[in-house]
Amino acid sequence: MRAAPLAAAAIALALGGAARCEVVDSQPGGFTVRHTLDIAAPPSRVWEALGHIGAWWNPEHTFSGDAKNLSIELKAGGCWCESFPGGGVVGHMIVVYVQPGRTLRAFGALGPLQALGAAGAMTWSLQPQAGHTLLTWTYDVGGHAPGGLGALAAPVDTVLGEQAGRLKSYVEGGRP
């Protein structure tokens, strides 16, 4: 159990700047994780990068093994999808709220959560600062899982913390 807090701390250090990763709430019926980080770019660049999810998402956290198969449509009803070479697709989440350059929200279940009676709301909030962006990335998951969802909070927090760091690196330097 101590490994998860240590992993979250390591991710926070790797992100640099004003980064904070945390499990906000964890109970048998669900959990909330939040990542807050400072990105040295205006919100318009961060927003554009969100739309190119396949360029920065870690391919180890895909079903196909290749992040280039990921796409996200930045419009209400848009799909955060993953294509399989040779056919087939995974619908990870559906975009439900779009305020360009400010807020993106999607609803669904990522990775192994898809096989459970669980779903969540994922929100990216972008706040302009002097020449940079304060990004708050929240995933609020609820539902049913054998043994409860609370035990999944730390692993999900770790995975999303890694993705947040990759997004920051991509926006600031062109590489995740």
C-alpha positions in Angstrom: 0.0 0.0 0.0 2.9 2.4 0.6 4.1 2.0 -3.1 1.1 3.9 -4.5 1.8 7.1 -2.4 5.5 6.8 -3.2 4.7 6.5 -6.9 2.4 9.5 -6.8 5.1 11.5 -5.1 7.6 10.5 -7.7 5.3 11.6 -10.5 4.7 14.9 -8.8 8.5 15.5 -8.6 8.9 14.5 -12.3 6.2 16.9 -13.4 8.1 19.8 -11.9 6.7 23.2 -11.3 3.3 23.5 -9.6 2.2 19.9 -9.8 0.0 18.1 -7.4 -1.4 14.6 -7.8 -3.8 13.2 -5.3 -6.6 10.8 -4.5 -9.2 13.2 -3.3 -11.7 10.6 -2.2 -11.8 6.8 -2.1 -14.7 4.6 -1.0 -16.1 1.2 -1.9 -18.6 2.9 -4.3 -16.1 5.1 -6.1 -13.2 7.5 -6.0 -12.0 10.9 -7.2 -8.4 11.6 -8.4 -7.1 15.1 -9.3 -3.9 16.3 -10.9 -3.0 20.0 -11.0 -0.1 21.2 -12.9 1.4 24.3 -14.4 2.1 24.2 -18.1 4.4 26.8 -19.7 2.1 27.5 -22.6 -1.2 29.4 -23.2 -4.5 27.5 -22.8 -4.9 27.5 -26.6 -1.8 25.2 -27.0 -2.9 23.0 -24.1 -6.4 22.7 -25.7 -4.9 21.8 -29.1 -2.7 19.1 -27.4 -5.8 17.6 -25.8 -7.2 17.1 -29.3 -4.0 15.2 -30.3 -4.2 12.6 -27.5 -2.4 10.0 -29.5 0.7 12.2 -29.6 1.2 12.2 -25.8 -0.7 9.3 -24.2 1.5 6.4 -23.1 1.0 3.5 -25.5 1.4 1.0 -22.6 -2.0 2.2 -21.4 -3.9 1.4 -24.6 -5.6 -1.8 -25.8 -3.9 -1.7 -29.2 -0.4 -1.0 -27.8 -0.1 2.1 -30.0 -1.2 5.5 -28.8 -1.4 6.7 -32.4 -4.6 4.7 -32.6 -6.2 7.1 -30.1 -8.4 10.0 -31.1 -10.7 12.4 -29.4 -13.3 14.7 -31.0 -13.5 18.0 -29.1 -17.2 18.4 -29.5 -20.3 17.3 -27.5 -21.0 13.7 -28.5 -17.5 13.2 -29.7 -15.8 9.9 -29.2 -12.5 9.3 -27.3 -11.8 6.2 -29.4 -9.1 3.7 -30.2 -8.9 1.9 -33.5 -7.4 -1.5 -34.0 -5.3 -2.2 -37.1 -7.3 -4.5 -39.3 -10.6 -3.3 -37.8 -12.4 -2.8 -34.6 -12.6 0.0 -32.1 -12.8 0.8 -28.4 -15.0 3.7 -27.3 -13.2 4.8 -24.1 -15.4 7.9 -23.3 -17.9 10.2 -24.8 -17.3 14.0 -24.8 -20.2 15.7 -22.9 -19.0 19.3 -22.3 -16.9 21.5 -24.4 -15.9 25.1 -23.7 -12.9 25.6 -26.1 -9.7 26.6 -24.4 -11.3 26.3 -20.9 -13.1 23.0 -20.1 -13.4 19.5 -21.6 -15.4 16.8 -20.0 -15.9 13.2 -21.1 -17.9 10.4 -19.5 -17.1 6.7 -19.5 -14.6 4.1 -18.3 -11.0 3.8 -19.1 -9.0 0.6 -19.3 -10.0 -2.2 -16.9 -12.9 -0.1 -15.5 -14.7 -0.8 -18.8 -15.3 -4.4 -17.7 -16.9 -3.3 -14.4 -20.2 -1.7 -13.5 -18.4 1.6 -13.3 -18.1 4.8 -15.2 -16.7 8.3 -14.5 -16.6 11.9 -15.5 -13.2 13.2 -16.6 -12.7 16.9 -16.6 -9.8 19.0 -17.9 -10.1 22.6 -16.7 -7.6 25.1 -18.1 -7.1 28.4 -16.3 -5.0 31.1 -18.0 -2.1 32.5 -16.0 0.5 35.0 -17.0 1.9 33.3 -20.1 1.1 29.8 -18.9 -1.8 27.5 -18.0 -2.9 25.9 -14.7 -4.4 22.6 -15.7 -6.7 20.7 -13.3 -7.5 17.1 -14.5 -10.1 15.3 -12.5 -11.5 11.8 -12.8 -14.6 11.0 -10.7 -15.5 7.3 -10.9 -18.5 5.6 -9.3 -20.4 2.3 -9.7 -19.9 -1.3 -8.7 -16.8 -3.6 -8.7 -16.3 -6.8 -6.8 -14.6 -5.8 -3.6 -15.3 -2.1 -4.2 -13.8 0.6 -6.4 -11.8 2.3 -3.6 -8.8 0.0 -4.1 -8.5 1.1 -7.7 -8.0 4.8 -6.8 -4.3 4.7 -6.3 -3.4 2.8 -9.5 -5.7 5.0 -11.6 -4.1 8.1 -9.9 -0.7 6.8 -10.9 -1.6 6.2 -14.5 -3.3 9.5 -15.0 -0.5 11.3 -13.2 1.9 9.8 -15.8 -0.4 11.0 -18.6 -0.5 14.5 -17.1 3.3 14.6 -17.1 3.4 13.4 -20.7 0.9 16.1 -21.8 2.9 18.8 -20.0 6.1 17.5 -21.8 4.4 17.4 -25.1 3.0 20.9 -24.9 6.2 22.4 -23.6 8.7 20.5 -25.7 6.9 18.7 -28.5 7.6 15.2 -27.0 5.8 13.3 -24.3 
